């Protein structure tokens, strides 16, 4: 599995710890930045990660900013992306099972690193259930064509 990861300057510390956590699990990571704590804007990282997932250069994506909201909004502008902001493992799990989310975002100002790891692990361990949920995913995809 290959995961694309990106963050703004606020998410640097979490990003580095998340990368280490995932690499210890044998997951390949592509780091799209930011690479320093110098102020930067989150949309460029949301776009870069979303495009990596869209183009199947990565299987999934992870995004981190202060709240996870702004960076996920940027990612969700890319066709085929279903990015979700999560602050708890249960929502992360259900977002994959029911919505087949392909990018997980969280806020480094909202969740501590240990909770972030639990959220990520719950999301990665979950599998899309398909069935009745696929119809809803198809409806969401149709909205992208409007």
N, C-alpha and C positions, 0 to 999 in steps of 0.2 A: 504494500500500500504506500502511496505517496501523498503527502499532505502539503499544500501550499499554505504558508503562514505570512501574515502581514500585520503591522501595527503602526500607530503614530508614535510620537515621542513619549506619550503618557504610558504606553503599553510595553516599552522596551524591557523592563525588568521581568514582567510576567512572560513576555515572549521568549526570552532566553531560558527561563526555567521550564516553560512548556516544551520547548525544543528538546531540552535535555530529557525530560520525562518521556516524550514520545520516542526519542532515539533509543532509550533504554528498553523500550518495548519492540525495537526492531523496525520502527516505522521510518521511512525515508522522508526527509523534510526539504522543501525548497523555501528559502527565506527571502521574501520580497521586501524586507525592510519594515520600518526604518531601522537604521543601524547605529543611531546615536540618540542622545536625549535632547539634541538641538531641536527647537520648535519646528514642526512640520504639519502638513495638512493631511488628514486621514483619507479623503476621497481617492487619492492616487493609489493607496495601498489596497483599499477596497476593490478598486477596479482591477489592479494587477492580479490579485488573488482570484477574483471572479473570472477573469479571462483565462487564467490557468485551468480552472475547473471547467469552464465552458468549452475550451479547446481540448479537453481531456489530457492536458499535460500533467494534471494532478487529479487524484481521485476525489479528494475533498479539500475544503479550505477552512482555515481558522483565522479569525480577525479579532484584534484587540484595540480598543481605544479607551477613553475615560469611562464611558457607559456602555459601549458596544453599539449604541444606537446609530450614531452618525456613519460609522464605517460600514455597518450593515445596510443602511439606506443606499449608500453608494454601490455596494455589491449587488443589491437587488435591482438596480437599473439595467443590469446585464441580462440579456435573454437567457432563460433556462436556469437562472440562479434562484435558489430558495434558501436565503440566508435567514437565520433566526438568532435573536438575542436571548440568551439564557442566563439566569442567575441561580438556577437550581438543577440538580441532576434529573429530576422527574420530568420537567419540561423538555430538557434536552433529549431524553429517551423518547418521549411521545412525539417530539418534532420529527424524529427520524422514522418512527414506526408509522405515523399517520400522514406526515407531510413530505416524507422523503427529502428532508433538508440536506443540502450538499455543502453548506457553509454554516459554521457555528461561530457566533460572535459573543463576546462578553466584555464587561467593563473592568479594567484594572482598579478603578476607584470604587467599584461596587462589590467585587468578590476578591477574597484573599487567594493566594496561590494554591493552597491545599484544596479549597472548594473548587477552584478552577480546574484542577486536575480531576476531581470527581465528576464535574460536569462533562468534561471532555471524554473521560472513560465511559460514562453512561451513554453518551452520544455515539461513540465509536462501537460500543458493544451492541447497540440496538440495530435492528434490521427492519427495513420497510415491509409492512404487512401486505401491501397491495390490496386486491379485492375492492371493497367499496371505497377505499381511500384513493385508488388510482383514478376513479372518475373525478374526484375533486382536484387531483393534480392536473388532470387533463383540462378541467375548467380554468384553473389558474393559468396554464399554458396558453389557453385561448385568449385570455385577457391581454397577454403580451402582443397579440396580433392586432389589437384595437388601435 
